[in-house]
Structures are given as C-alpha cells and as structure tokens.
Amino acid sequence: MKYHVLIYEGYVSFEIMLATYLLKTKGDIVTVGITKDPVRSSDDFTILPDIDIYELNIEDVHLLLIPGGDPEPLRNQIKTSNLVKELISNDRIVAGICSAGVWVKELHQQIQKAKDIVPVTPIVRYEVEVSGNVVTAPPHKYIDFAIELGAIMNIYQDDADQQETVEFFKNFRSSRF
C-alpha cells in the first residue's frame, strides 16, 4: 500500500507526523512535491520529495495526505487542484488537516456542485470529519486525525489494537511499559 503526502513550501510537519508514523506500519510513505526541488517546512525541515505531482499516477494512490500551512502554493497550481479533484472523483481517500482541510473541503464541494450531488452529512468524531472519501480536521486534532486515518486505512489488527493506539498516543497510557 502507498500513502502519498503532498508537501509544499511552509507545510506544517507536526500535523502529519503521527499519521505517517502509524501509516508506515502498513505501507510506504511517498512524498509528493509541486516540483522535485527541496521543500522547507514551517519548522525548517528540508525534505526532498520522492516524486513531483506530474509523476503521480492516481492508480498508485490509496491516500493523499495534505498537511496544513499556507495553502497558497497549492491553490495557485492548477495541476495540484486538478489532481486533488481527480483523486476525490475517483474515490481515492484525500485527507487534509488545518488550512489544507479547508482547501480540500472547498474542492470537494466544487465537485459535488458540478455533478449536482446532494452532499451527504459527514461523520464527525472528535472534530475529525469524514465525508465519503474526504477526511479533514482542525490542526489541534492531529492525534485524532492520525488515529482516524489509521482506522480508514485498516492498519489496526483489531479493535483492541486501535484502542491501544488511542491509549498510548491520546491518553498517554501504555500497557507495554
């Protein structure tokens, strides 16, 4: 399984770190840049993307994870907006947190309006909103966002495994130590 993370200048890395940590247990993380040039996060980590958006094959995408930050570099790229819309339209999971979540919701609404689809009431758990194949959350809910993505992507062995993850990362309790 491949989990793609769209990185861009100024993205907020902490919002997705737990999600990528959990997802990595059941697949590969592939970083996607607008270009293949190095990208600097808001906290000054420099990452060299694995691929750029032009190399991305939507058939390979099980999940596109988009961290928050200043989404203008994303909004200003027609290719990026079209890619996200194409993924949503092709039932790929697109997850955005913070400002990226707002942007993803806007694109999802544009698709629904263009196709004259009546929006379904999203499922909301701990402020993480799941609307079909679109998952969004505010920045302070990055732990819940990560745990929910893990559930959606079936990374947990069973309910007990998921609960152990909740206890450890959210409630700071561990049965291991």
C-alpha positions in Angstrom: 0.0 0.0 0.0 1.3 3.5 -0.8 0.4 6.6 1.2 1.2 9.8 -0.6 2.0 13.0 1.3 1.8 16.3 -0.6 4.5 18.6 0.7 4.9 22.3 -0.2 6.9 25.3 1.0 5.9 26.1 4.5 3.8 23.0 5.3 3.3 22.2 9.0 5.1 18.9 9.6 3.9 18.1 13.1 0.3 17.9 11.9 1.1 14.8 9.9 3.9 13.2 11.8 1.8 10.8 13.9 -0.3 9.9 10.9 2.7 9.0 8.8 4.2 7.1 11.7 1.1 5.0 12.0 0.5 4.5 8.3 4.1 3.5 7.8 3.4 0.3 9.7 1.3 -1.0 6.8 2.8 0.6 3.7 5.1 3.1 2.2 5.1 6.8 2.5 5.8 8.7 -0.7 6.4 12.4 -0.6 5.0 14.4 -3.5 6.2 17.9 -4.3 4.8 20.5 -6.7 8.3 20.1 -8.2 11.2 17.8 -7.2 13.0 20.8 -5.6 13.7 20.6 -1.9 10.8 21.8 0.3 11.2 23.6 3.6 8.6 23.0 6.3 7.3 25.7 8.6 9.7 24.4 11.3 12.7 24.5 8.9 13.0 20.8 8.0 14.1 20.4 4.4 12.7 17.5 2.5 13.5 16.3 -1.0 10.2 15.0 -2.5 10.2 11.4 -3.8 8.2 12.5 -6.9 6.5 15.6 -8.2 2.8 16.0 -9.0 3.4 15.3 -12.7 4.9 11.8 -11.9 2.0 10.8 -9.7 -0.2 8.0 -11.1 -3.6 8.2 -9.4 -3.9 4.4 -9.7 -1.0 4.1 -7.2 -2.7 6.4 -4.6 -4.5 4.8 -1.8 -4.4 8.0 0.3 -3.2 11.6 -0.4 -2.4 13.3 2.9 -2.1 17.1 2.9 -0.6 18.9 5.9 -1.6 22.4 6.8 0.4 25.6 6.4 -0.1 28.3 3.9 -2.0 26.6 1.1 -1.4 29.4 -1.5 1.3 27.4 -3.3 -1.3 24.6 -3.7 -4.2 26.8 -4.6 -2.1 28.7 -7.2 -1.2 25.5 -9.1 -4.0 24.4 -11.4 -2.3 20.9 -11.7 -2.5 20.5 -7.9 -6.2 21.4 -7.6 -7.0 19.2 -10.6 -5.1 16.3 -9.1 -6.9 16.6 -5.8 -10.3 16.8 -7.6 -9.4 13.8 -9.8 -8.4 11.8 -6.7 -11.7 12.7 -4.9 -13.7 11.9 -8.1 -12.0 8.6 -8.4 -12.8 7.6 -4.8 -9.3 7.8 -3.6 -9.0 9.0 0.0 -7.9 12.6 0.3 -7.1 13.9 3.8 -6.3 17.4 4.7 -5.6 19.0 8.1 -5.8 22.6 9.2 -5.8 25.0 6.2 -5.3 22.1 3.8 -8.5 20.6 5.2 -10.4 23.8 4.3 -9.0 23.7 0.8 -9.8 20.0 0.3 -13.4 20.6 1.5 -13.8 23.5 -1.0 -12.6 21.3 -3.8 -15.0 18.5 -2.7 -17.9 20.9 -2.6 -17.0 22.2 -6.1 -17.1 18.6 -7.4 -20.4 17.9 -5.7 -21.9 21.2 -7.1 -20.6 20.5 -10.7 -22.1 16.9 -10.6 -25.2 18.2 -8.9 -24.6 15.8 -6.0 -26.5 16.4 -2.8 -23.8 16.4 0.0 -24.1 13.6 2.5 -24.0 14.6 6.2 -20.4 13.9 7.2 -19.5 11.7 10.1 -17.7 13.7 12.8 -15.7 12.1 15.6 -13.6 14.3 17.8 -13.8 17.1 15.2 -12.4 14.8 12.5 -14.8 15.0 9.6 -15.3 12.1 7.2 -17.4 12.9 4.1 -17.2 10.0 1.8 -13.6 9.7 0.8 -12.6 13.1 2.2 -11.2 13.4 5.7 -10.5 16.8 7.3 -9.6 18.0 10.8 -8.5 21.2 12.6 -4.8 21.4 13.5 -5.2 20.8 17.2 -6.8 17.4 16.4 -3.8 15.9 14.7 -3.8 12.9 17.1 -7.5 12.1 16.4 -6.8 12.7 12.7 -4.0 10.2 12.7 -5.9 7.6 14.5 -9.0 8.0 12.3 -6.8 7.7 9.1 -5.4 4.5 10.6 -8.9 3.1 11.0 -9.9 4.2 7.5 -6.8 2.6 6.0 -7.3 -0.6 8.1 -3.9 -0.5 9.7 -5.1 -1.9 13.1 -5.2 -5.6 13.7 -8.5 -5.3 15.6 -10.4 -3.0 17.9 -8.0 -3.8 20.8 -5.1 -2.7 18.7 -6.8 0.6 17.8 -7.8 1.1 21.4 -4.1 0.5 22.5 -3.1 3.2 20.0 -5.7 5.6 21.4 -4.5 4.9 25.0 -0.8 5.4 24.1 -0.9 8.4 21.9 -4.0 10.2 23.1 -4.3 9.2 26.8 -0.6 8.7 27.4 -1.1 5.3 28.9 0.8 2.2 27.9 0.4 -1.5 28.8 3.8 -2.2 27.4 6.0 -0.5 30.0 
